[in-house]
Every structure is written in C-alpha cells, then in structure tokens.
Amino acid sequence: MSIRRLSRSFLRPEQRVDSGILHEHKALIGKIDRRNVLRGTLSLGALTLLTGCDVTESDQVQIALRAVSAWNDRVQELIFRPNHLAPTYPESRVRKPPRYNAYYGIDEVKPVDGSRWRLELSGRIADKRPWTAAELLALPQQEMIIRHICVEGWDYIGQWSGVNLRQFLERVGADLKARYVAFRCVDDYTESLDMATALHPQTILATKYAKEPITDPFGFPLRLRTATKLGFKNAKWVTAIEVTNDWSETYWSKRGENWFAGI
C-alpha cells in the first residue's frame, strides 16, 4: 500500500494528512504493510475509526501505527507453531561467505578479541558463570542449512553450526517457563526472543558458518541463529544472555520494527 493511498483512503477532506507527516512515518507504515496482516485494509481513516485519534497530529499517528504493529505481533505469536520446522537445503546452495548486514557499514565493524570475550549470563538462570568461546565450541554442535530472510526483501541460504539454545539453557539451569530470552551484543545492539522461539529446535547459538568459525564481519565469536525469525532478530557478536519475564525495547523495536518478526 502506497503512502498516497494511505493519505486518501476513507479520509474526509479535513482529515487529509500532509505529506510531511506521512513521510515521517513512511518506514513504520511500510514495515506494517510488509507483514501483509492488514494488506488492502490499512488506512489512516481506518486508524482514525479504531483509535479515535486526529490523524493530523504526528504523535497520534505514531501511537496508532505502533498499536497496529503490536497487534500484528500478538497475532503472529498466537499462530506460531513451536515444533514446526523451517525448510532446509543442500550444501550446494549455501552462499559463501554469508551476506553482511547490520545497521552500519562493514568498515565500521570493530574486531572482537576472542581470547578475552566472555558470554555473560543473568536473570532467571541458576548457573550464571560466564562462558568462554572455547567452552562453547566444546559443547555438542548442531548444524542446519536454512534461508536467511531480511526485512529489506533479500535472502540467502546459509549453513550454520552451533549450540542448540534450548540445550544450553537447560545446561545452565534457566527457567524455561520465563517469557523472554534477551541478548546484548558487543556493540549497542540488543534483541530478544519469546521463550517458545528460543526453545524451537532450529534456534542455535552459532559459532561456525559453512563448517568454519564465524569471522568478525559476521558476528565472531557467537551469534544467534533462528530459522523462524526475520534476519534482524539474529543478533551478532552476542556477549550476554538474560532470561526474564520483563519485556524491554530492543534496538529495532525502538525504531518501529515488529518485535515478534516471525516468518
């Protein structure tokens, strides 16, 4: 749905939104529309009816759009199948190297010192001792060849190996009935998963790509890799995990992305 259609659908003349407000919220509108939940029905006029807001007020447009986005998250969570497996692919289709993606350029990646890196644990976890990269590599490894799907519209087939997240959480005595698993990274990136996704059979803490250790541009020494989420949910350069019942804004949720982001 285009911005122009949004500005004209079901709006009385006095409700028409100027182009400045629409372009200010273009990214958020586009993100909601790409989820297809309200395709063909989303309009600022409909939002007015649903929320009673004056769509000429920028703040109220933002609130209304975020309400629709949150509703979208809840629907995705309700229809999520915790044991349904995503498709897997042959090694012949694996992209080497993987495609770099982050909110900053590859030239801005700051190398991580693997000898000093530690995975910190907190929250509803019994054994909170930090883990080294060598200790994680010594654990049983799971390999999967899955499709990485970016919210920007591109994708590729990737071959990931690492520690099954459910097995790791069980090993450290995490409360598997908690609601969220949150991740903090070496940079200022943050992300979190609902517990059902964290426990999904195809969610791992990846340490290798195409059977080789993950290198700095792609998340060395540890990154999250789940087959049931859009690409931005797969945090790179993970340095801390928290198990919690408290939801907190993440890097992209603060910027209007759907938090659940299931595929």
N, C-alpha and C positions, 0 to 999 in steps of 0.2 A: 504494500500500500504506500503510495507516494505521499510526501508532505503536502502537496497540493490537494489531494483527495481528502486528507485529514482536515484541512482548513475549510473545506466546503461541505463535507458530509453532514447533513442534518442540522446545520447551524443557521439560526436566524441571522439577519444582517448585523444586528448589534452584538452577536456572539462571535463574529468572524475574528480570527486571531491574526495579528500582524506577523509578517514573515520572520521578524527578529525572534519572537518567542518560539516559533516553530523550529527555526534553525538552531536555536539554543538547545532544544530538546531533541534534535534530529537523531542523535546517536541512541538515546534511550528508546525513542519510538521505533527505530529500526531494529533494535535488539528484541523488543516485544514482538514485532511483526515477524521476525525470522523464526520465532518459536512456532508460528503457524496456529497458535491456540485460538487467536481471535481474527484470523485472516478473513477478510471480507466483512467484518462486523465492527472493527475498531474504528472509532471516530471521536473527535473531540466533543461532538454533540452527544454521542453516547456516554462519554465520560461525564459530561455535564449532568445527564439524567441520572447516572449511577451515583454520583458524588455530591451533586448539588453545588458544585464549585463554579465560579465565574472564570471561564477559560481565558479571559483577557488578562488574568493575574498569573504571572510566570510561576510563582511559588506554588499556587494551587494546581497548575498544570503538572508540575513536577510531582506533587503529592499524589495526584490522581494516577499518573502513569506508573509511579512506583507501586501503588496499590494493585494495579492490574498485573504488574510484574510479579509481585508477591503472591497473588492468586495463582498465577501461572506456575510458580514454584510449588505451591501446595498440591496442585493437580498432578504435576509430574511425580511428586513424592508418593501420592496415593496410587498411581498406576505402576510404580517401579516394581519389578519382579526380582527379588533378591538373589535368586539362584538361576535366573535366565542368562545364558552365556552369549556374549557377543561373537560374531563370526571371526574365525581365524583363517590365516592364509599361508601359502607355501613360502619357503625361504627365497624362491626365485623372484618374488615380488617385493622384497624388502628394499627400501631406499637406503643407500649408503653414501655419505653419512646421513643422519636424520636432518630434517629441515630445522634450522634455528628459528625460534620465535620467543620473543619477550617484549616488554614494553619499552625497551631501549635497544640500541644497536649492538651488534656483536663486538664492535670495537670498544664498547664500554664494559664488557664482561671483566670482572676482577677475579683473577685466578685464586682458587682455594688451596690452602696448604693442607694436603691430606694427612700429613703426619700430626698436625695439631687439631684437625677437625674432630668434633665430638657431636654425637646425636644426643641432645638433652631431652629428658622425659619429665612430664609434670602432670598434675591433675589427678584423676581417678585411676592411678597406676600404683600397684604395690611396690614393685622394684624400680626405683627411679634412678638407678645408677646410669651414668652416660655410657654410650657405646662408641667404640672406635670403628673406623672403616674396615679394618682387618677382622674384627669380631663379626661384623655383619656379613662379610664375604665368607666367613667360615660356616654360616648357617645354611641349611638346605635351600637351594635356589630353584625358583620356578621360572620357566621360560614361556613366553607367549608372543605370537605374531598377530598383531591387531592393527586396526585402522585408527590413526590419529585424525580427529576432525576438529578443525579450527572454526571458531565462530565467524571468522572473516570469510569463510567459504572454501578454503582449500583443505586438502587432506593428503595423507601418505600412509603406506604400510610400514610399520616399524616392528623390530624384533627386540623384545625387552626381556631381561632376566633379573631376578632379584628375590627378595624375601617376601613370601606371602604375608600381607599385612595382618590378616586375621591370626595366623600362626604366631607372628611377632607379638601382637597384642596379648594373646594368651600366654606366651612365654614370660612377659613382664608383669603379668597379673593385672591387666587392665579390666576395668568394669565394662563388660560388653553390653550392658544394659543402659549405659550412658547414651546421650543423644548425639554427641558430635566428637569427631577427631579433628583437631586443628593443627596446622602446620605453619611453622615460621622458617624463613629462609635466610641465607647469608646476607642477601640484600634486604630491602624493606618489604619484600613480597610476603603476603600472608594468604592462606587458603584454608578451607575446612570442608569436611565431608559429613553427611549424615551417617550414623553408625551402620545402617543397612548397606550403604555403598562401601564403607570401609571394610565390612566383612564379606563383601562379594568375592567369589572365587577368583575373579580376574583383577583384583586390586593388589598391587605389589609395591614394595619399596625397591625401586630399580637401581641396580648397581652396574649393569652392563647393557650395551647395545650391540646387536649382531655379534654376540659372544665375546666382545671386547669391553674393558672398563669404560664407562661413560667418561667423556673428556669434559674439560672446563666449559666450552661453549654450550654444552647440552645438559649441564646440571651436576657435574662431578662434585662430590663422590656419591650423592644419593638424591634421587628424585622420586616423586610419587608417580605411579603409572596405573591408571584405571581404564578399563575398556568401556565403561558405561557413562563417561562424562565428556563434555567438550574439552578441547585442549587446554584452555586456560586454568582448568581445575587441577591439572597435573603439575603441582609445584616443583620447581627445580632448586638445586642447591639447598635441600632441606637440612636444617640444623636443629630443629626442635619439634617435638610432638606433644600435644596435650590432649587428654581425654577429659571431656567436660559435659555438663548439662547446660551450660550457658552459651548461647549463640552470640557471636561477635561479628561485626562487619569485617569483610575481607578486602583485599586490595581492589578487586574488581567490583564487588557488591557496592562499595562506596561510590563507584563511578557508574552505577546504573545497570550492571550486568545481572541477569538472573543468577541467584545463588545456587539453586539446585543443579541447573545446567545439565540435565540428563539427555542422553541421546538414544 
